[in-house]
């Protein structure tokens, strides 16, 4: 085989066989095919797409390019959740200990912040001493002992994805549904899980801004996962404004701690409970969404969920005292308060811009080599639908660098929009996709109902 011929075959819209894809991926991982040729292949996929069979093959090849975890020694069901990324999305920090407290094993391998979206690993590492680079032996031991582990991707897990993702980021081919699908599922299936819940976000702060694109990605993810007999469900959720009230590493970690203790904001708490309950459904720990939510709420009320988080922090060498007493965490040196310029109602909070501003304040990375200011970020005092009066504080920006605050004051002001008339609360989620079909979320009944979109 010849890689140039395969690139031109895909460029012209033709389907590659399993053997041809294996030639490209294995050759790239081995160093026999250079970056520039795989970059050309990725661009061809970006424009021509991939068939269902090609996507499944690419997923398998990327999964099997490294080790695949195996949990046969565990007497239980292993499940995980993946989010396509958003602003203020600290769900994983709450969901992992919460679901583990409810009886499922959660081997969660997460990522870092890049551009406007935060990273679970960076939020965890805001806790002094917290280690996310556990060895395989440590990972297995912790999972066996407390049922949950929160770590980063190792060199031995899906090395093909690690190399290809770096190229996608550098060649503007990130927003390709087949490539996104293979990247997400290869990493998650390498965890050796039995079930996966996907949080596919739509809105200004998401990888895809429209609901239609999010539904399309959700369908592709579910259909591909189903080919591997992985129990799967994708929830299509809203990302028009930040989730919760904080954006930034320690700020979000503290909000996650509050939520585990029953003191979190309503939108973050509700979405976490729904995603977690869906995991319990797939893992046969609940017979209905309502039953799952009730079980999880009990784990929060009883303190079991927070205790599980403390166990994670202790086993991964984090400072437990600061988790128990988050008010003792050093605050950022400088802050800027955005004051409401008029009476009215908040009509929009631009999630992507809030994420970008938070990054500019020091909370994120423009490249993987950049350092992070764990205290930097934004606290939202008002969100969409809230009534405001002139002079009220709408948001507080925090940073160790006064110049960064000054440079971003006007950007923060412009991220808010106002209306003289009342504004309804925005939706939290839109629907669900699983191998049996699609359902819409009914906020009045608080349940998923058979989708009517196909009849519109």
C-alpha positions as CSV (number, residue, x, y, z in Angstrom):
1,X,0.0,0.0,0.0
2,X,1.0,3.6,-0.5
3,X,-0.1,6.4,1.8
4,X,-0.3,9.0,-1.1
5,X,-2.8,6.8,-2.9
6,X,-4.9,6.4,0.3
7,X,-4.9,10.1,0.9
8,X,-6.0,10.8,-2.6
9,X,-8.7,8.1,-2.3
10,X,-10.2,9.7,0.7
11,X,-9.7,13.2,-0.8
12,X,-12.0,12.0,-3.7
13,X,-14.7,10.9,-1.3
14,X,-14.1,7.1,-1.5
15,X,-14.3,4.7,1.5
16,X,-11.1,3.2,2.9
17,X,-11.0,-0.5,3.9
18,X,-10.1,-1.7,7.4
19,X,-6.7,-2.8,6.0
20,X,-6.1,0.6,4.4
21,X,-6.9,2.5,7.6
22,X,-4.8,0.2,9.7
23,X,-1.9,0.8,7.3
24,X,-2.2,4.6,7.9
25,X,-2.8,4.6,11.6
26,X,-0.2,1.9,12.5
27,X,2.3,3.5,10.2
28,X,1.8,6.9,11.8
29,X,2.2,5.6,15.3
30,X,5.3,3.7,14.3
31,X,6.8,6.8,12.8
32,X,6.8,5.4,9.2
33,X,4.3,8.0,8.0
34,X,5.1,11.7,8.6
35,X,2.9,14.3,10.2
36,X,2.4,16.2,7.0
37,X,0.8,13.2,5.2
38,X,-1.5,12.3,8.1
39,X,-2.4,16.1,8.2
40,X,-3.5,15.8,4.6
41,X,-5.5,12.7,5.4
42,X,-7.2,14.5,8.3
43,X,-8.1,17.4,6.1
44,X,-9.5,14.9,3.5
45,X,-11.7,13.4,6.3
46,X,-12.7,16.9,7.4
47,X,-14.2,17.7,4.0
48,X,-15.3,14.2,2.8
49,X,-16.4,12.6,6.1
50,X,-16.3,8.9,6.9
51,X,-18.8,6.1,6.7
52,X,-20.1,4.4,9.8
53,X,-17.8,1.5,9.1
54,X,-14.7,3.7,8.6
55,X,-15.5,5.6,11.9
56,X,-15.8,2.3,13.8
57,X,-12.6,1.0,12.3
58,X,-10.7,4.2,13.2
59,X,-12.1,4.1,16.7
60,X,-11.0,0.5,17.1
61,X,-7.5,1.1,15.7
62,X,-7.0,4.1,18.0
63,X,-8.3,2.2,21.0
64,X,-6.0,-0.7,20.3
65,X,-2.9,1.4,19.6
66,X,-2.1,1.1,23.3
67,X,-3.2,-0.9,26.4
68,X,-6.8,-1.4,27.2
69,X,-7.7,-1.6,30.9
70,X,-9.3,-4.7,32.1
71,X,-11.5,-4.9,35.3
72,X,-12.5,-8.5,35.6
73,X,-11.1,-8.6,39.1
74,X,-13.8,-6.0,40.2
75,X,-17.1,-7.3,41.5
76,X,-19.2,-4.7,39.8
77,X,-20.1,-2.6,36.8
78,X,-17.7,0.1,35.5
79,X,-19.1,3.3,33.9
80,X,-18.0,6.7,32.9
81,X,-19.2,10.1,31.6
82,X,-17.7,12.3,28.9
83,X,-18.5,15.9,28.1
84,X,-17.7,17.4,24.7
85,X,-16.6,20.5,26.6
86,X,-18.1,23.7,28.0
87,X,-17.5,26.8,30.2
88,X,-17.9,26.2,33.9
89,X,-18.4,22.5,33.3
90,X,-17.2,21.0,36.6
91,X,-19.7,18.1,36.5
92,X,-17.0,15.4,36.5
93,X,-15.7,16.5,39.9
94,X,-19.1,15.9,41.3
95,X,-20.4,13.0,39.2
96,X,-17.4,10.7,39.7
97,X,-17.6,10.5,43.5
98,X,-21.4,10.7,43.5
99,X,-21.9,7.7,41.1
100,X,-19.2,5.7,43.0
101,X,-21.0,6.3,46.2
102,X,-24.1,4.9,44.6
103,X,-22.3,1.6,43.7
104,X,-20.7,1.9,40.3
105,X,-17.0,1.7,39.5
106,X,-15.8,5.0,37.8
107,X,-12.4,4.8,36.1
108,X,-12.4,8.4,34.8
109,X,-9.6,9.5,32.5
110,X,-9.9,13.2,31.8
111,X,-8.1,16.0,29.9
112,X,-6.7,19.5,30.4
113,X,-7.9,23.0,29.6
114,X,-7.3,24.3,26.0
115,X,-8.6,27.6,24.6
116,X,-11.9,28.6,26.2
117,X,-13.0,25.3,27.8
118,X,-11.7,24.1,31.2
119,X,-10.0,20.8,32.0
120,X,-10.9,18.4,34.8
121,X,-7.3,17.7,35.5
122,X,-6.4,21.3,36.0
123,X,-9.3,21.8,38.4
124,X,-8.2,18.8,40.4
125,X,-4.6,20.0,40.4
126,X,-5.8,23.3,41.9
127,X,-5.9,21.2,45.1
128,X,-2.3,21.3,46.3
129,X,-0.5,18.0,45.9
130,X,-3.2,16.3,43.9
131,X,-1.7,13.7,41.6
132,X,-3.3,12.9,38.3
133,X,-0.4,10.9,36.8
134,X,-1.0,7.6,38.6
135,X,0.7,4.4,37.5
136,X,-1.5,1.5,36.2
137,X,-0.9,-0.4,39.4
138,X,-2.0,2.6,41.5
139,X,-5.1,3.1,39.2
140,X,-6.2,-0.5,39.7
141,X,-5.5,-0.5,43.4
142,X,-7.5,2.8,44.0
143,X,-10.4,1.6,41.8
144,X,-10.5,-1.6,43.8
145,X,-10.3,0.1,47.1
146,X,-12.7,3.1,46.8
147,X,-14.4,2.5,43.4
148,X,-13.3,5.6,41.6
149,X,-10.2,7.2,40.2
150,X,-9.6,10.6,38.4
151,X,-6.5,10.6,36.2
152,X,-5.0,11.8,33.0
153,X,-4.3,10.0,29.7
154,X,-1.0,8.1,29.9
155,X,1.4,7.4,27.1
156,X,0.3,3.8,27.0
157,X,-3.4,4.6,26.5
158,X,-4.5,5.4,22.9
159,X,-1.2,6.8,21.7
160,X,-2.6,7.1,18.2
161,X,-5.3,9.5,19.5
162,X,-2.8,11.5,21.4
163,X,-0.7,12.1,18.2
164,X,-3.6,12.6,15.9
165,X,-5.4,15.1,18.3
166,X,-2.3,17.3,18.4
167,X,-2.3,17.4,14.6
168,X,-6.1,18.1,14.5
169,X,-5.6,21.0,16.8
170,X,-2.7,22.4,14.6
171,X,-4.5,21.8,11.3
172,X,-8.0,23.2,12.1
173,X,-9.6,19.8,11.7
174,X,-10.9,19.5,15.3
175,X,-14.6,20.0,14.3
176,X,-14.9,16.8,12.3
177,X,-17.7,14.6,13.6
178,X,-16.0,11.2,12.6
179,X,-12.7,12.4,14.1
180,X,-14.3,13.6,17.3
181,X,-16.3,10.3,17.6
182,X,-13.2,8.2,17.2
183,X,-11.2,10.3,19.6
184,X,-13.8,10.3,22.4
185,X,-14.8,6.6,22.1
186,X,-11.3,5.2,21.7
187,X,-10.2,6.9,24.9
188,X,-13.3,5.9,26.9
189,X,-13.3,2.3,25.6
190,X,-9.6,2.0,26.5
191,X,-10.8,2.5,30.1
192,X,-12.4,-1.0,30.0
193,X,-15.8,0.4,30.9
194,X,-19.2,-1.4,30.5
195,X,-21.2,1.8,30.0
196,X,-20.8,5.4,28.9
197,X,-23.0,8.5,29.3
198,X,-22.1,11.3,26.9
199,X,-22.8,15.0,27.6
200,X,-23.0,16.6,24.1
201,X,-23.2,20.3,24.5
202,X,-24.7,22.9,22.1
203,X,-24.4,26.6,22.3
204,X,-21.9,29.5,22.2
205,X,-19.5,27.8,24.7
206,X,-19.6,24.4,23.0
207,X,-17.5,22.8,20.3
208,X,-20.7,23.0,18.1
209,X,-22.8,26.0,18.5
210,X,-26.1,24.7,17.0
211,X,-28.4,22.0,18.4
212,X,-28.6,20.4,15.0
213,X,-24.8,19.7,15.0
214,X,-24.9,18.5,18.6
215,X,-27.7,16.0,17.7
216,X,-25.7,14.8,14.7
217,X,-22.6,14.2,16.9
218,X,-24.7,12.5,19.5
219,X,-26.2,10.1,16.9
220,X,-22.7,9.3,15.5
221,X,-21.3,8.6,19.0
222,X,-24.2,6.4,20.1
223,X,-24.3,4.4,16.8
224,X,-20.5,3.8,16.9
225,X,-20.5,2.9,20.6
226,X,-23.3,0.5,19.9
227,X,-21.2,-1.3,17.3
228,X,-18.9,-2.3,20.2
229,X,-21.7,-3.5,22.4
230,X,-21.0,-0.6,24.8
231,X,-24.0,0.5,26.8
232,X,-24.4,4.1,25.8
233,X,-26.7,7.2,26.0
234,X,-26.0,10.7,24.8
235,X,-27.7,13.7,26.5
236,X,-27.8,16.9,24.4
237,X,-27.3,19.8,26.8
238,X,-27.3,23.6,26.7
239,X,-24.1,25.7,26.7
240,X,-25.3,29.2,25.9
241,X,-24.2,30.5,29.2
242,X,-21.7,29.1,31.7
243,X,-22.8,26.1,33.8
244,X,-23.0,27.0,37.5
245,X,-21.7,30.3,38.8
246,X,-17.9,30.0,38.5
247,X,-15.3,29.7,35.7
248,X,-11.7,29.0,36.6
249,X,-9.9,26.1,38.2
250,X,-10.1,26.6,42.0
251,X,-13.3,28.6,41.7
252,X,-14.9,25.6,40.0
253,X,-13.4,23.0,42.3
254,X,-14.8,24.9,45.3
255,X,-18.2,25.1,43.6
256,X,-18.0,21.3,43.1
257,X,-17.2,20.8,46.8
258,X,-20.3,22.9,47.7
259,X,-22.4,20.9,45.3
260,X,-21.3,17.6,46.8
261,X,-22.5,19.0,50.1
262,X,-25.9,20.1,48.8
263,X,-25.0,23.8,48.5
264,X,-24.4,24.1,44.7
265,X,-26.2,26.2,42.2
266,X,-29.5,24.8,40.9
267,X,-28.5,24.3,37.2
268,X,-25.2,22.5,38.0
269,X,-26.9,20.3,40.6
270,X,-29.8,19.4,38.4
271,X,-27.7,18.5,35.3
272,X,-25.2,16.5,37.4
273,X,-28.0,14.5,38.9
274,X,-29.6,13.7,35.5
275,X,-26.3,12.7,34.0
276,X,-25.4,10.6,37.1
277,X,-28.9,9.0,37.1
278,X,-28.5,8.0,33.5
279,X,-25.3,6.2,34.5
280,X,-27.2,4.3,37.2
281,X,-29.8,3.3,34.6
282,X,-27.1,1.9,32.3
283,X,-25.5,0.1,35.3
284,X,-28.7,-1.4,36.6
285,X,-28.6,0.5,39.8
286,X,-31.9,2.3,39.2
287,X,-35.1,1.4,37.4
288,X,-36.0,4.9,36.3
289,X,-34.5,8.4,36.0
290,X,-36.6,9.5,38.9
291,X,-35.4,6.6,41.1
292,X,-31.8,7.3,40.2
293,X,-32.0,11.0,41.0
294,X,-33.6,10.1,44.4
295,X,-30.8,7.7,45.2
296,X,-28.1,10.2,44.3
297,X,-29.8,13.0,46.2
298,X,-29.7,10.7,49.2
299,X,-25.9,10.2,48.8
300,X,-25.5,14.0,48.8
301,X,-27.8,14.5,51.8
302,X,-26.1,11.7,53.8
303,X,-22.6,13.0,53.2
304,X,-21.6,9.8,51.4
305,X,-20.8,11.6,48.1
306,X,-18.5,14.2,49.8
307,X,-16.8,11.5,51.8
308,X,-16.1,9.7,48.6
309,X,-14.5,12.9,47.1
310,X,-12.3,13.2,50.3
311,X,-11.2,9.6,49.8
312,X,-10.2,10.4,46.2
313,X,-8.2,13.5,47.3
314,X,-6.5,11.6,50.1
315,X,-5.5,8.6,47.9
316,X,-4.2,10.9,45.1
317,X,-2.1,12.9,47.6
318,X,-4.2,16.1,47.6
319,X,-4.5,18.5,50.6
320,X,-7.6,17.2,52.3
321,X,-7.7,20.0,54.8
322,X,-8.3,22.6,52.1
323,X,-11.1,20.5,50.7
324,X,-12.7,20.4,54.1
325,X,-12.0,24.1,54.7
326,X,-12.0,25.7,51.2
327,X,-12.3,29.2,52.7
328,X,-8.6,28.8,53.7
329,X,-7.5,28.6,50.0
330,X,-5.4,31.7,49.0
331,X,-7.5,34.1,47.0
332,X,-6.3,35.9,43.9
333,X,-4.5,39.2,44.6
334,X,-6.7,41.3,42.4
335,X,-10.4,41.4,41.4
336,X,-12.6,43.5,39.2
337,X,-16.4,43.9,39.8
338,X,-18.6,44.4,36.8
339,X,-21.5,46.6,37.9
340,X,-25.0,46.6,36.3
341,X,-25.2,49.7,34.0
342,X,-29.1,49.8,34.1
343,X,-32.2,48.2,35.6
344,X,-33.7,45.3,33.7
345,X,-33.1,41.6,33.2
346,X,-30.0,39.7,32.0
347,X,-30.9,38.4,28.5
348,X,-27.6,36.7,27.6
349,X,-24.2,35.7,29.1
350,X,-21.8,34.8,26.2
351,X,-20.4,31.5,27.4
352,X,-17.5,31.4,24.9
353,X,-16.4,34.9,25.7
354,X,-16.6,34.3,29.4
355,X,-14.3,31.2,28.8
356,X,-11.9,33.3,26.7
357,X,-11.7,36.0,29.3
358,X,-11.1,33.5,32.0
359,X,-8.3,32.0,30.0
360,X,-6.8,35.5,29.4
361,X,-6.9,36.1,33.1
362,X,-4.6,33.1,33.6
363,X,-7.1,30.3,34.1
364,X,-6.5,28.5,30.8
365,X,-4.0,27.7,28.1
366,X,-3.5,29.0,24.5
367,X,-1.1,26.1,24.1
368,X,-0.4,22.9,26.2
369,X,2.9,24.4,27.4
370,X,1.3,27.4,29.1
371,X,1.2,27.6,32.9
372,X,-2.0,28.2,34.8
373,X,-3.1,30.6,37.6
374,X,-5.3,28.4,39.7
375,X,-7.0,31.4,41.4
376,X,-7.9,33.1,38.2
377,X,-11.4,33.1,36.8
378,X,-14.8,34.7,37.0
379,X,-17.7,34.4,39.5
380,X,-21.1,35.2,38.0
381,X,-23.5,36.9,40.4
382,X,-26.3,37.1,37.9
383,X,-27.3,34.9,35.0
384,X,-29.9,34.8,32.2
385,X,-33.4,35.6,33.4
386,X,-32.2,37.3,36.6
387,X,-33.5,40.8,37.5
388,X,-30.9,43.4,38.1
389,X,-30.7,46.9,39.4
390,X,-28.3,49.7,38.5
391,X,-25.2,49.3,40.6
392,X,-25.6,45.6,41.4
393,X,-22.5,43.4,41.0
394,X,-23.0,41.1,38.0
395,X,-19.7,39.3,37.9
396,X,-16.3,39.3,39.7
397,X,-13.1,38.7,37.8
398,X,-10.1,37.4,39.6
399,X,-6.4,37.2,38.7
400,X,-2.9,37.4,40.2
401,X,-2.0,39.9,37.4
402,X,-3.6,43.3,37.6
403,X,-2.7,44.1,34.0
404,X,-4.7,41.1,32.8
405,X,-7.7,42.3,34.7
406,X,-7.5,45.8,33.4
407,X,-7.1,44.6,29.8
408,X,-10.2,42.4,30.0
409,X,-12.6,44.7,31.9
410,X,-14.5,45.9,28.8
411,X,-14.6,42.4,27.4
412,X,-16.4,41.2,30.5
413,X,-18.8,44.1,30.3
414,X,-19.6,43.2,26.7
415,X,-20.3,39.6,27.5
416,X,-23.6,40.5,29.2
417,X,-26.7,41.6,27.4
418,X,-29.9,43.1,28.9
419,X,-33.6,43.4,28.3
420,X,-36.1,45.8,29.8
421,X,-38.7,43.0,29.8
422,X,-38.6,39.7,31.8
423,X,-36.5,36.9,30.2
424,X,-37.4,33.3,30.6
425,X,-34.9,30.9,32.2
426,X,-33.0,29.1,29.4
427,X,-33.2,25.3,28.9
428,X,-30.8,23.1,30.7
429,X,-30.9,20.2,28.3
430,X,-32.6,19.3,25.0
431,X,-32.9,15.5,24.7
432,X,-31.4,12.1,24.8
433,X,-30.2,9.6,22.2
434,X,-29.6,5.9,22.9
435,X,-29.6,2.8,20.6
436,X,-33.4,2.6,20.9
437,X,-34.0,6.1,19.5
438,X,-34.3,9.7,20.4
439,X,-36.2,11.6,23.1
440,X,-36.8,15.2,23.9
441,X,-36.6,16.6,27.4
442,X,-39.9,17.9,28.8
443,X,-39.0,20.5,31.5
444,X,-42.6,20.5,32.8
445,X,-42.7,16.8,33.4
446,X,-39.0,16.6,34.1
447,X,-38.6,13.5,31.9
448,X,-37.6,12.4,28.5
449,X,-40.4,11.9,26.0
450,X,-40.6,10.5,22.5
451,X,-39.1,13.0,20.1
452,X,-41.5,14.8,17.8
453,X,-38.7,16.5,15.8
454,X,-38.9,14.1,13.0
455,X,-42.6,15.1,12.4
456,X,-41.9,18.8,12.2
